[in-house]
């Protein structure tokens, strides 16, 4: 199968995919990581902790839009193509970044300030709900089957780079600017950078061509269409309930541990364990760099020994270490670095190969939507609320309950791994002949 290289080379296609996805995760991570600096700019409760909780609640509100964005953009990706959706989603993300950059404070416009904040977060949620499923599907469909695990790691490698950039920028800004300057204008700098980078990704994506697999399905010969009548979207979703439930099971535990370690750990360490802000940002950046390096390794290993087998080896170790790692963070920078490094590297096994697994579970006509609906609902319900629940329980001196909650969801994900079929090396585009065989009892 030839990859869509014209008018862009394959390298530029991967850059466009990765950069756009990096900007999405950068935007998402910037809000969570910098919320400790701008919370009191939008909320005046008289308590720093209360202001932060309200700001994190707005972070969670952004996830409400993700299922809507996932359903709408997923449907579009399966009907009109992967490329138009990827172009629209990055454009919305860049636009919301500029809105956040220019958003006035509560001192200037009163209640209008948090209202604009909420609307910008909802726009980001819609964009992110459509971005990930369409990019995952596009990448899976252009990747060689025998290297799809490695190629799929581009999704979270680029996301990790976006997160790393936000953390490194945060460390630089907190070192160069005083806390007062960070609260006044410093927190706006990451958003304006994200907006301009998003515009560059938009330019690249407009030059993409559609995947061969999607074009082949869309341009099927009349005889083939007659032999295989076109099904309604609802009927196709019903026919793929089992893989959709697998997506829920995979992400119910995977999303909460991702947001705990890759996104919220520095903010949690600063606000709840009183870690030095500059040191916390540097520790987070260093841990994220290890995460980025680890994911291509996980992807290559899954192409060699299988997706399911790798997950069943690594994930139980992660669950056993989750509580001790969380308890290790007690205010010292080195504690945050060690805990976060182990957490993100182990979590990286799922992030690296997850896009390959989910793409391999669905047929072409429902691949984007079949992933988007359960993924967005699960991430919105569990991932979006994770920072708030963790901070709230910590404020009540009940951190242990959050660990129990996260581990319980992780066990559900482990059970899902056991039930998954092995899809390594599966060819996409001819799902009937290449249906994966369930190896749960093998």
SULCORNOR-V385472 format. One record per residue. RES is the residue in three letters. SS is DSSP state (alpha for helix, beta for strand, coil for the rest). PSI is psi as a letter, one per 30 degrees, with the letter a starting at -180 (* if undefined). BURIAL is I if it has 24 or more other C-alpha atoms within 12 Angstrom, else O. Layout:
res & ss & psi & burial
RES & SS & PSI & BURIAL
RES & SS & PSI & BURIAL
This chain:
res & ss & psi & burial
UNK & coil & k & O
UNK & coil & k & O
UNK & coil & l & I
UNK & coil & j & I
UNK & coil & f & O
UNK & coil & k & O
UNK & coil & f & O
UNK & coil & l & O
UNK & coil & l & O
UNK & alpha & e & O
UNK & alpha & e & O
UNK & alpha & e & I
UNK & alpha & e & I
UNK & alpha & e & I
UNK & alpha & e & I
UNK & alpha & e & I
UNK & alpha & e & I
UNK & alpha & e & I
UNK & alpha & e & I
UNK & alpha & e & I
UNK & alpha & e & I
UNK & alpha & e & I
UNK & alpha & e & I
UNK & alpha & e & I
UNK & alpha & e & I
UNK & alpha & e & I
UNK & alpha & e & I
UNK & alpha & e & I
UNK & alpha & e & I
UNK & alpha & e & I
UNK & alpha & e & I
UNK & alpha & e & I
UNK & alpha & e & I
UNK & alpha & g & I
UNK & alpha & e & I
UNK & alpha & f & I
UNK & alpha & e & I
UNK & alpha & g & I
UNK & alpha & e & I
UNK & alpha & f & I
UNK & alpha & f & I
UNK & alpha & f & I
UNK & coil & k & I
UNK & coil & i & I
UNK & coil & f & O
UNK & coil & f & O
UNK & coil & k & O
UNK & alpha & e & O
UNK & alpha & e & I
UNK & alpha & e & O
UNK & alpha & e & I
UNK & alpha & e & I
UNK & alpha & e & I
UNK & alpha & e & I
UNK & alpha & e & I
UNK & alpha & f & I
UNK & alpha & e & I
UNK & alpha & e & I
UNK & alpha & e & I
UNK & alpha & e & I
UNK & alpha & e & I
UNK & alpha & f & I
UNK & alpha & f & I
UNK & alpha & e & I
UNK & alpha & f & I
UNK & alpha & e & I
UNK & alpha & e & I
UNK & alpha & e & I
UNK & alpha & e & I
UNK & alpha & e & I
UNK & alpha & e & I
UNK & alpha & e & I
UNK & alpha & e & I
UNK & alpha & e & I
UNK & alpha & e & I
UNK & alpha & e & I
UNK & alpha & e & I
UNK & alpha & f & I
UNK & alpha & e & I
UNK & coil & f & I
UNK & coil & l & I
UNK & alpha & e & I
UNK & alpha & e & I
UNK & alpha & e & I
UNK & alpha & e & I
UNK & alpha & e & I
UNK & alpha & e & I
UNK & alpha & e & I
UNK & alpha & e & I
UNK & alpha & e & I
UNK & alpha & e & I
UNK & alpha & e & I
UNK & alpha & e & I
UNK & alpha & e & I
UNK & alpha & e & I
UNK & alpha & e & I
UNK & alpha & e & I
UNK & alpha & e & I
UNK & alpha & e & I
UNK & alpha & e & I
UNK & alpha & e & I
UNK & alpha & g & O
UNK & coil & k & I
UNK & coil & l & I
UNK & coil & l & I
UNK & alpha & e & O
UNK & alpha & f & O
UNK & alpha & e & O
UNK & alpha & g & O
UNK & coil & b & O
UNK & alpha & f & O
UNK & alpha & f & O
UNK & alpha & e & I
UNK & alpha & f & I
UNK & alpha & e & I
UNK & alpha & e & I
UNK & alpha & e & I
UNK & alpha & e & I
UNK & alpha & e & I
UNK & alpha & e & I
UNK & alpha & e & I
UNK & alpha & e & I
UNK & alpha & e & I
UNK & alpha & e & I
UNK & alpha & e & I
UNK & alpha & e & I
UNK & alpha & e & I
UNK & alpha & e & I
UNK & alpha & e & I
UNK & alpha & f & I
UNK & alpha & e & I
UNK & alpha & e & I
UNK & alpha & e & I
UNK & alpha & e & I
UNK & alpha & e & I
UNK & alpha & e & I
UNK & alpha & e & I
UNK & alpha & e & I
UNK & alpha & e & I
UNK & alpha & e & I
UNK & alpha & f & I
UNK & alpha & f & I
UNK & coil & k & I
UNK & coil & k & O
UNK & alpha & e & I
UNK & alpha & f & I
UNK & alpha & g & I
UNK & alpha & e & I
UNK & alpha & e & I
UNK & alpha & e & I
UNK & alpha & e & I
UNK & alpha & f & I
UNK & alpha & f & I
UNK & alpha & e & I
UNK & alpha & e & I
UNK & alpha & f & I
UNK & alpha & e & I
UNK & alpha & e & I
UNK & alpha & e & I
UNK & alpha & e & I
UNK & alpha & e & I
UNK & alpha & e & I
UNK & alpha & e & I
UNK & alpha & e & I
UNK & alpha & e & I
UNK & alpha & e & I
UNK & alpha & e & I
UNK & alpha & e & I
UNK & alpha & e & I
UNK & alpha & e & I
UNK & alpha & e & I
UNK & alpha & e & I
UNK & alpha & e & I
UNK & alpha & f & I
UNK & alpha & e & O
UNK & alpha & f & O
UNK & coil & l & O
UNK & coil & l & O
UNK & alpha & e & O
UNK & alpha & e & O
UNK & alpha & e & O
UNK & alpha & e & I
UNK & alpha & f & I
UNK & alpha & e & O
UNK & alpha & f & I
UNK & alpha & e & I
UNK & alpha & f & I
UNK & alpha & f & I
UNK & alpha & e & I
UNK & alpha & e & I
UNK & alpha & e & I
UNK & alpha & e & I
UNK & alpha & e & I
UNK & alpha & e & I
UNK & alpha & e & I
UNK & alpha & e & I
UNK & alpha & e & I
UNK & alpha & e & I
UNK & alpha & e & I
UNK & alpha & e & I
UNK & alpha & e & I
UNK & alpha & e & I
UNK & alpha & e & I
UNK & alpha & e & I
UNK & alpha & f & I
UNK & coil & f & I
UNK & coil & g & I
UNK & coil & l & I
UNK & coil & l & I
UNK & coil & l & I
UNK & coil & l & I
UNK & alpha & e & I
UNK & alpha & e & I
UNK & alpha & e & I
UNK & alpha & e & I
UNK & alpha & e & O
UNK & alpha & e & I
UNK & alpha & f & I
UNK & coil & h & O
UNK & coil & k & O
UNK & coil & l & O
UNK & alpha & e & O
UNK & alpha & e & O
UNK & alpha & e & O
UNK & alpha & e & O
UNK & alpha & e & O
UNK & alpha & f & O
UNK & coil & i & O
UNK & coil & k & O
UNK & coil & k & O
UNK & coil & l & O
UNK & coil & l & O
UNK & alpha & e & O
UNK & alpha & e & O
UNK & alpha & e & O
UNK & alpha & e & I
UNK & alpha & e & I
UNK & alpha & e & O
UNK & alpha & f & O
UNK & coil & h & I
UNK & alpha & e & O
UNK & alpha & e & O
UNK & alpha & e & I
UNK & alpha & e & I
UNK & alpha & e & I
UNK & alpha & e & I
UNK & alpha & e & I
UNK & alpha & e & I
UNK & alpha & e & I
UNK & alpha & e & I
UNK & alpha & f & I
UNK & alpha & e & I
UNK & alpha & e & I
UNK & alpha & e & I
UNK & alpha & e & I
UNK & alpha & e & I
UNK & alpha & f & I
UNK & alpha & e & I
UNK & alpha & f & I
UNK & alpha & e & I
UNK & alpha & e & I
UNK & alpha & f & I
UNK & alpha & e & I
UNK & coil & f & I
UNK & alpha & e & I
UNK & alpha & e & I
UNK & alpha & e & I
UNK & alpha & e & I
UNK & alpha & e & I
UNK & alpha & e & I
UNK & alpha & e & I
UNK & alpha & f & I
UNK & coil & g & I
UNK & coil & h & O
UNK & coil & k & I
UNK & coil & k & I
UNK & alpha & e & I
UNK & alpha & e & I
UNK & alpha & e & I
UNK & alpha & e & I
UNK & alpha & e & I
UNK & alpha & e & I
UNK & alpha & e & I
UNK & alpha & e & I
UNK & alpha & e & I
UNK & alpha & e & I
UNK & alpha & e & I
UNK & alpha & e & I
UNK & alpha & e & I
UNK & alpha & e & I
UNK & alpha & e & I
UNK & alpha & e & I
UNK & alpha & e & I
UNK & alpha & e & I
UNK & alpha & e & I
UNK & alpha & e & I
UNK & alpha & e & I
UNK & alpha & e & I
UNK & alpha & e & I
UNK & alpha & e & I
UNK & alpha & e & I
UNK & alpha & e & I
UNK & alpha & f & I
UNK & alpha & e & O
UNK & alpha & f & O
UNK & coil & k & I
UNK & alpha & e & I
UNK & alpha & e & I
UNK & alpha & e & I
UNK & alpha & e & I
UNK & alpha & e & I
UNK & alpha & f & I
UNK & alpha & e & O
UNK & alpha & e & I
UNK & alpha & e & I
UNK & alpha & e & I
UNK & alpha & e & I
UNK & alpha & e & I
UNK & alpha & e & I
UNK & alpha & e & O
UNK & alpha & f & I
UNK & alpha & e & I
UNK & alpha & e & I
UNK & alpha & e & I
UNK & alpha & e & I
UNK & alpha & e & I
UNK & alpha & f & O
UNK & alpha & f & I
UNK & coil & j & I
UNK & coil & g & I
UNK & coil & f & I
UNK & coil & k & O
UNK & alpha & e & I
UNK & alpha & e & I
UNK & alpha & e & I
UNK & alpha & e & I
UNK & alpha & e & I
UNK & alpha & e & I
UNK & alpha & e & I
UNK & alpha & e & I
UNK & alpha & e & I
UNK & alpha & e & I
UNK & alpha & e & I
UNK & alpha & e & I
UNK & alpha & e & I
UNK & alpha & e & I
UNK & alpha & f & I
UNK & alpha & f & I
UNK & alpha & e & I
UNK & alpha & e & I
UNK & alpha & e & I
UNK & alpha & e & I
UNK & alpha & f & I
UNK & alpha & e & I
UNK & alpha & e & I
UNK & alpha & e & I
UNK & alpha & e & I
UNK & alpha & e & I
UNK & alpha & e & I
UNK & alpha & f & I
UNK & alpha & f & I
UNK & coil & l & I
UNK & coil & l & I
UNK & alpha & e & I
UNK & alpha & f & I
UNK & alpha & g & I
UNK & alpha & e & I
UNK & alpha & e & I
UNK & alpha & e & I
UNK & alpha & e & I
UNK & alpha & e & I
UNK & alpha & e & I
UNK & alpha & e & I
UNK & alpha & e & I
UNK & alpha & e & I
UNK & alpha & e & I
UNK & alpha & e & I
UNK & alpha & e & I
UNK & alpha & e & I
UNK & alpha & e & I
UNK & alpha & e & I
UNK & alpha & e & I
UNK & alpha & e & I
UNK & alpha & f & I
UNK & alpha & f & I
UNK & alpha & e & I
UNK & alpha & e & I
UNK & alpha & e & I
UNK & alpha & e & I
UNK & alpha & e & I
UNK & alpha & e & I
UNK & alpha & e & I
UNK & alpha & e & O
UNK & alpha & e & I
UNK & alpha & e & O
UNK & coil & g & O
UNK & coil & h & O
UNK & coil & h & O
UNK & alpha & e & I
UNK & alpha & e & I
UNK & alpha & e & O
UNK & alpha & e & I
UNK & alpha & e & I
UNK & alpha & e & O
UNK & alpha & e & I
UNK & alpha & e & I
UNK & alpha & e & I
UNK & alpha & e & I
UNK & alpha & e & I
UNK & alpha & e & I
UNK & alpha & e & I
UNK & alpha & e & I
UNK & alpha & e & I
UNK & alpha & e & I
UNK & alpha & e & I
UNK & alpha & e & I
UNK & alpha & e & I
UNK & alpha & e & I
UNK & alpha & f & I
UNK & coil & k & I
UNK & coil & l & I
UNK & coil & k & I
UNK & coil & g & I
UNK & coil & k & I
UNK & coil & g & I
UNK & coil & k & I
UNK & coil & k & I
UNK & coil & l & I
UNK & coil & f & I
UNK & coil & i & O
UNK & coil & f & O
UNK & coil & e & O
UNK & coil & f & O
UNK & coil & g & O
UNK & coil & k & O
UNK & coil & k & I
UNK & coil & k & O
UNK & coil & k & O
UNK & coil & g & O
UNK & coil & f & O
UNK & coil & g & O
UNK & coil & * & O
